[in-house]
Amino acid sequence: MFAREHIEYEALDLPDRMDLTDDQMLASAQRFYDLMRCRHTVRDYSDRPVARAVIEECIRTAGTAPSGANHQPWHFVAISDPAIKKQIREGAEEEERRFYEGGAGDEWLKALEPIGTNDNKPHLEDAPWLIVIFAQRWGEFDDGTRFKNYYVPESTGIASGFLLAALHHAGLVSLTHTPNPMKFLNPLLGRPDHEKPIMIVAVGHPSEDAKVPKVAKIKKPLDEILTIAE
């Protein structure tokens, strides 16, 4: 928590420094790509449990993400309680039914056809953990005074990316789920109104017969996602 009376700039020598050769940098970048290209969005989960400590460490990694003014405008709620997961599934499926019954529009629904999704979300109960990511519109000093957070969607999005990478690095699979709206999550999880739930992440191990959409393996080549000016 920030202290209102102690906001000033103080420079520190860079505390952590990597000193790799050019070849080592390239090899490291390639190893990370090889790891991340094996990440898949998975909807089929086994009943193998995941230790709470693993989830905590992955969220700790997410908390190291850069953010606007270093306000770190995020909060993560990790849920393993079956009763709460069931309520989350029920609330999410209610919103999803509206989506698939016309709320999304024909173009959006057509775009989803190759993914094979519908309003049935059993993974929200089957996955051993759900992580709900909240974006905080404002924060509080230690005396309770409010302060504005900056670049909240961007900051929380970066932290979410860190989380997904950490989960994959830990040997887990995940699925990002974004029913809209998700206001039912605040009272269910005891979070204040100034926090906006932006994502539910299902986390666990894939089932023996887990499937992924064939189209999900199609990624744009580098020359379509990169322009270099030098």
Stockholm file with secondary structure:
# STOCKHOLM 1.0

chainA/1-230         MFAREHIEYEALDLPDRMDLTDDQMLASAQRFYDLMRCRHTVRDYSDRPVARAVIEECIRTAGTAPSGANHQPWHFVAISDPAIKKQIREGAEEEERRFYEGGAGDEWLKALEPIGTNDNKPHLEDAPWLIVIFAQRWGEFDDGTRFKNYYVPESTGIASGFLLAALHHAGLVSLTHTPNPMKFLNPLLGRPDHEKPIMIVAVGHPSEDAKVPKVAKIKKPLDEILTIAE
#=GR chainA/1-230 SS CBCTTCCCCCCCCCSCCCCCCHHHHHHHHHHHHHHHTTCCBCCCBCSCCCCHHHHHHHHHHHTTSCCBTTCCCEEEEEECCHHHHHHHHHHHHHHHHHIIIIISCHHHHHHHGGGTCCSCCTHHHHSSEEEEEEEESEEEBTTSCEEECBSHHHHHHHHHHHHHHHHHHTTCEEEEECCSCCTTHHHHHTCCTTEEEEEEEEEECBCTTCCCCGGGGCCCCHHHHCCCCC
#=GC SS_cons         CBCTTCCCCCCCCCSCCCCCCHHHHHHHHHHHHHHHTTCCBCCCBCSCCCCHHHHHHHHHHHTTSCCBTTCCCEEEEEECCHHHHHHHHHHHHHHHHHIIIIISCHHHHHHHGGGTCCSCCTHHHHSSEEEEEEEESEEEBTTSCEEECBSHHHHHHHHHHHHHHHHHHTTCEEEEECCSCCTTHHHHHTCCTTEEEEEEEEEECBCTTCCCCGGGGCCCCHHHHCCCCC
//
